[in-house]
Amino acid sequence: MTGLSQAEIRDRAAELGPWFHNIDLGGVPTAPDHFLNDYPNVKWRRFQHAIPEDLTGRTVLDIGCNAGFYSIEMKRRGADRVLGVDFDDRYLEQARFAAEVKGADIEFRKLSVYDVADLGERFDIVLFMGVLYHLRHPLLALDLIHDHVAGDLMIYQSMQRGSPEEPPVRADYDFFEQDHFDAPGYPKLHFIEHEYAGDWTNWWAPNAACSAAMLRSSGFEILEHPEEEVFVCRVTERPKPWGAVYPARPKTNGAGRGAA
């Protein structure tokens, strides 16, 4: 714990605001008036049981770490090394300050999810919380995580809209079959052209079936779905041999199929 007084912590937290993560810093809440209440603690309480309580010997990568709430929780569970990455300098300043006040030895680095290959290592646990819907290229991001940094477990969370259903979907449909596209539980990734909730970085809103389908497509086996927006996954083989490359599907001789 840092030697700062509560008044000093309050002043510094105010300087670094506004905060999206509400973190208790020695009795000073960083976002006490959060529109989602005590966020992300309210969400963490609903799925924390799905992550090993003892992370001794494990390494953790927190992609899109924001102010570091989840990075701090992973360190609290004993992870040997925690690296938090984000592309927003203000969030990284907040995270470094929060970790300092908490006495948590965590490394924070400015890095885009599209550049995770630059890390040159794999981590036992990758956190990908609240990031996908802010990305212009979400499936590419999942492919890159799979191919370069995910070593065992990946914890995924995304804002979701639409049906919570995840009914089975056939592997293929005839060209003239169309009704399944209108089924509430068919995987859908809703595109946001302008803004959503006043945030221009909200590009997508998947339904639950879409989150699950994208994870499987990128090579993540879903082990548990402990909370409506959270999926606990394990790295496995991608179901098709091609991934984050172009063309995304191999060319075939069939007219209108597999064209680049």
C-alpha positions in Angstrom: 0.0 0.0 0.0 1.3 3.4 -0.9 2.1 6.0 1.8 -0.4 8.5 0.4 -3.0 9.8 2.7 -6.7 9.3 1.8 -7.0 13.0 0.9 -4.0 12.7 -1.5 -5.5 9.5 -3.0 -8.8 11.3 -3.5 -7.1 14.3 -5.2 -5.0 12.2 -7.5 -8.0 10.0 -8.4 -10.0 13.1 -9.3 -7.1 14.4 -11.5 -7.1 11.1 -13.4 -10.9 11.0 -13.8 -13.3 10.2 -15.1 -13.0 6.5 -14.3 -14.9 3.6 -15.9 -13.7 1.1 -13.3 -15.0 1.8 -9.8 -12.1 0.7 -7.6 -11.8 1.1 -3.8 -8.5 2.9 -3.2 -8.0 3.0 0.5 -11.6 4.0 1.1 -11.8 6.2 -2.0 -14.1 4.9 -4.7 -12.9 6.0 -8.1 -16.4 6.0 -9.8 -19.0 6.1 -7.1 -21.7 7.4 -9.4 -21.2 4.8 -12.1 -24.3 4.3 -14.3 -23.8 0.5 -13.9 -23.5 0.9 -10.1 -20.4 -0.7 -8.5 -18.9 -1.7 -11.8 -17.1 -4.0 -12.6 -17.3 -5.5 -9.2 -21.0 -6.2 -9.7 -20.1 -8.3 -12.7 -17.0 -9.9 -11.2 -19.1 -11.3 -8.3 -21.2 -13.2 -10.8 -18.4 -15.1 -12.5 -15.3 -15.0 -10.1 -16.0 -18.6 -9.1 -15.2 -19.8 -12.6 -11.6 -18.7 -12.3 -9.1 -20.6 -10.2 -8.8 -19.1 -6.8 -5.1 -19.9 -6.6 -3.1 -18.6 -9.5 0.3 -19.2 -8.1 2.8 -19.9 -10.9 0.4 -18.6 -13.5 0.9 -15.7 -15.9 -2.0 -13.4 -16.9 -2.5 -11.0 -19.8 -5.3 -8.5 -19.4 -6.1 -7.1 -22.8 -8.0 -3.8 -22.7 -7.2 -3.5 -19.0 -8.8 -0.1 -18.5 -8.1 1.0 -15.0 -6.8 -2.4 -14.0 -9.6 -3.8 -11.9 -9.3 -7.4 -13.3 -5.5 -7.2 -13.3 -5.5 -6.3 -9.6 -7.9 -9.2 -8.9 -5.6 -11.7 -10.7 -2.6 -10.5 -8.7 -4.7 -10.8 -5.5 -5.2 -14.5 -6.4 -1.5 -14.9 -6.5 -0.6 -14.8 -10.2 3.2 -14.6 -10.6 3.1 -12.2 -13.4 0.3 -9.9 -14.6 0.6 -7.7 -17.7 -2.2 -5.3 -18.5 -2.3 -3.7 -21.9 -4.5 -0.9 -23.2 -4.3 1.7 -26.0 -5.7 4.6 -23.9 -3.0 6.6 -22.0 -5.5 7.8 -19.4 -6.6 4.4 -18.6 -3.0 3.2 -18.2 -2.3 6.1 -15.9 -5.3 5.1 -13.8 -4.2 1.5 -13.7 -0.7 2.3 -12.6 -2.0 4.5 -9.9 -4.6 2.0 -8.7 -2.0 -0.8 -8.6 0.4 1.5 -6.7 -2.2 2.2 -4.1 -3.2 -1.4 -3.8 0.5 -2.5 -3.6 0.1 -4.8 -6.6 3.2 -5.6 -8.7 1.6 -5.3 -12.2 3.2 -4.3 -15.4 1.1 -2.0 -17.7 1.9 -1.3 -21.3 0.4 0.6 -24.2 -0.5 -1.9 -26.9 -3.3 -2.5 -29.3 -4.9 -5.9 -29.4 -3.9 -6.1 -33.1 -0.3 -6.0 -32.0 -0.3 -8.7 -29.3 2.1 -10.8 -31.5 4.8 -8.2 -30.5 4.7 -9.5 -27.0 6.4 -12.7 -28.2 5.0 -14.9 -25.4 2.0 -16.9 -24.4 0.1 -16.5 -21.1 -1.6 -19.1 -19.0 -4.7 -16.9 -18.7 -5.8 -14.1 -21.1 -8.6 -11.7 -20.1 -10.5 -10.1 -22.9 -13.1 -8.2 -21.0 -15.3 -5.5 -22.5 -13.2 -5.1 -25.7 -14.7 -6.9 -28.6 -17.6 -4.4 -29.2 -15.1 -1.5 -29.4 -13.2 -3.1 -32.3 -13.6 -2.5 -36.0 -12.2 -6.0 -36.6 -13.4 -8.2 -33.8 -12.9 -11.6 -35.4 -9.3 -10.7 -36.4 -8.6 -9.8 -32.8 -9.8 -13.2 -31.5 -7.7 -14.9 -34.2 -4.6 -13.0 -33.1 -5.2 -13.7 -29.4 -5.5 -17.4 -30.2 -2.5 -17.5 -32.5 0.0 -15.5 -30.5 -0.8 -15.0 -26.7 -3.4 -17.5 -25.4 -1.7 -20.4 -23.7 -4.5 -22.1 -21.9 -7.5 -20.2 -20.6 -9.2 -17.2 -22.1 -11.9 -15.3 -20.2 -14.2 -13.3 -22.6 -16.8 -10.8 -21.9 -18.7 -8.5 -24.3 -21.7 -6.2 -24.2 -24.5 -8.3 -25.8 -27.8 -7.4 -27.2 -30.6 -9.5 -28.7 -31.5 -13.0 -27.7 -29.7 -14.8 -24.9 -30.5 -18.1 -26.6 -27.8 -20.4 -28.0 -29.7 -23.0 -30.0 -27.9 -25.5 -32.2 -27.1 -24.3 -35.7 -26.6 -26.6 -38.7 -23.2 -26.7 -40.3 -24.6 -25.7 -43.7 -27.9 -24.4 -45.2 -29.2 -24.5 -48.8 -28.8 -21.2 -50.7 -32.6 -20.8 -50.8 -33.1 -21.3 -47.1 -33.4 -18.0 -45.3 -35.7 -18.3 -42.4 -32.9 -19.2 -39.9 -31.4 -15.7 -40.4 -34.4 -14.2 -38.7 -34.5 -16.7 -35.8 -33.8 -14.8 -32.5 -31.1 -17.3 -31.5 -29.2 -17.3 -34.8 -25.7 -15.8 -34.4 -25.9 -12.1 -35.0 -23.3 -9.3 -34.8 -25.3 -6.0 -34.8 -23.3 -3.2 -36.5 -23.5 0.3 -34.9 -22.8 2.9 -37.6 -22.8 6.0 -35.5 -22.9 5.8 -31.6 -24.5 3.7 -28.9 -25.0 5.0 -25.4 -23.2 8.2 -26.4 -20.0 6.3 -27.2 -18.7 6.3 -30.8 -16.3 3.4 -30.0 -19.2 1.0 -29.6 -19.1 -0.6 -33.1 -20.8 -4.0 -32.5 -23.3 -5.7 -30.3 -23.3 -9.5 -30.6 -26.0 -11.7 -29.3 -25.0 -14.6 -27.0 -25.0 -17.1 -29.9 -22.7 -14.9 -31.9 -20.2 -14.5 -29.1 -20.1 -18.3 -28.7 -19.8 -18.9 -32.4 -17.0 -16.4 -32.9 -15.1 -17.9 -30.0 -15.4 -21.4 -31.5 -14.5 -20.2 -34.9 -11.3 -18.7 -33.6 -10.3 -21.9 -31.8 -11.6 -21.5 -28.3 -13.4 -24.3 -26.6 -16.1 -23.0 -24.3 -15.8 -24.6 -20.9 -18.3 -22.5 -19.0 -20.8 -19.7 -19.5 -21.1 -18.5 -15.9 -22.6 -15.1 -16.6 -24.7 -13.9 -19.5 -21.9 -12.0 -21.1 -18.9 -14.1 -19.9 -17.4 -17.2 -21.5 -14.6 -19.2 -20.0 -12.6 -20.8 -22.8 -9.7 -23.1 -23.4 -7.4 -22.8 -26.4 -7.9 -25.6 -28.9 -7.4 -26.2 -32.6 -9.2 -23.8 -34.9 -12.0 -25.8 -36.6 -10.7 -24.8 -40.0 -7.1 -24.6 -41.0 -7.2 -20.9 -42.1 -7.5 -18.1 -39.6 -6.4 -14.4 -39.5 -5.3 -14.4 -43.1 -6.7 -13.2 -46.4 -8.7 -14.5 -48.2 -10.5 -15.7 -45.1 -11.8 -18.8 -47.0 -9.9 -20.8 -49.7 -10.9 -20.3 -53.3 -12.8 -23.1 -55.0 -13.8 -23.8 -58.5 -17.5 -23.5 -57.6 -19.1 -20.4 -59.1 -19.9 -17.9 -56.5 -18.3 -19.9 -53.6 -15.1 -19.1 -51.9 -14.4 -16.1 -54.1 -11.7 -13.8 -52.7 
